[in-house]
């Protein structure tokens, strides 16, 4: 079992706060306006401002503009904060702030908003004593007034619900209104650790990382339980109520071509075995549970497609193995076949692995990866309708949010983006990355209802080293170094990272565009061995898992930051689990 790798990560995991909403309606009396920089239009809209997370000194907010008037080609939304709030980072919009006055403007892909359509953006901010919700907004020069919900605890966006479906009926977000399967194998391992019973009832993914795991032939991740055994246990846990069963599909030919620790059993050209001996048997078993109360969420092939963008050709990070997989097309073919075959089952929800911001967050990786995802969703009989969403940060350590790092900000006259840590990436954390990627994918033709999952199993970065305020330094590198939550030596480090902690606990619909925070990677299962260990699982020894390794181009020739004494990937690593507990954020009681 590997981790998604290659580049930055940051962010605090903010405790989820009470949602506060302002609804603003621009009425007919102000309908006809002349816009200074946009075409004249009858402007009538609704603005929804919601505080999604608040951790006492900072917050994130979601803003949605619904266009009830003429089509808009370009928009600016302005408001005044009623306190000392300062925006540090904004996604899906650009912003300026002068004192309390903020103006958010569209980015290229979301400037056109048709009648009856809506557009959303979000941001991170800081504040001192209080964080009141703005009550007045201006859209393209037209002023409107609204009132804050007097009882924000009644905000339906805080605890979204779907109507009770019949068994097997598809829903918009499979996590809403459903419990999630607790893998008894992982739960027993966690409970056996000192203090582990505090999280042993958390849901984690069931990994099928080789063909024999389907039947339960002593897989390190599923033990003696095969897929059918897990599904039967899931039905018992469901007790007749909706329950999400999280399944990681992870056995492509030439798997993880840029790493050795998570290489698989199938050779680069064994696409027929992948289809006939792996995907088809999984589909046959899942089909027997199609009309049950289970909602099967699949994570489809981590560490695959982005490799064909970042680790091929003339790039300094290229590997011969990834060049082979690009040339033979078996990653794209395999992912497409998995999507088409599993997507034909009514209660299966496919989420394609999308790497993480520290892998594909740069301009030359971001769009190309999204296009490759779209290509795979149209391969081997699949269509984008077979994709329910995407998952970011699977098995990685990239922080959920970085409240003190604004990649577009300036420190001491230098752009934060040019700091050594950010290194010109467009994103500094997973939440902003996931939302931006979702917008990019919708623009390429995926359904505008697709949702994102974020794996928060090991990105908490708590403990004594966690910053509680931004740095006061005017040197951009010092500022970022002292302000960032992610404490890795380098953002490209991915194996058994020292200092990491459990992140946000699994939860449904925590923020707009995000279907759930999940623990898809079971905490405590190794990323790879710290020294060579002979095995029959096809897993090699990757020096990135060796704590003495001094690095390669993918991590800037830095030390690996890996913990010592690690077993093979997927095997239980007690020392790491204990460290994840100790450094959890939010902390484990």
Secondary structure, DSSP 8 states (H G I E B T S, - for coil): -----SS----B--------EEEEE--GGG-EE--SSS--EE--EEEEEEEEEE-SSEEEEEEEEEE-SS-EES-EEEEE-SSS-EEEEEESSEEEEETTEEEEE--GGG-EE-TT-EEEEEEEEE-SS------EEEETTEEEEEEE-S-GGG-TTTT-------TT---S-TTTT-EE---HHHHHHHHTSTTGGGTTTS---EEE-SGGGGTTSSBTTTBT--HHHHHHHHHHHHTTS-EEEEEEE---TT-STT-STT--SS-TT-HHHIIIIIIHHHHHHHHTTTTSSEEEEEEE-TTSTTHHHHSSTTSTT--HHHHHHHHH-HHHHHHHHHHHHHHTSTTEEEEEE---HHHH-SHHHHHHHHHHHHHHTTSTT--GGG--EEEESTT----SB-TT--TT-EETTEEGGGSTTTTT-S-SSHHHHHHHHHHHHHHHTS-TT-EEEEE-TT----STT--SS----SSHHHHHHHH-S---SSTT--SSBTT----S--EEEEETTEEEEE--S-TTB-SS-SS----SS-----GGG-TT----GGGTT----B-SS--STTSB-HHHHHHHHHT-SS---
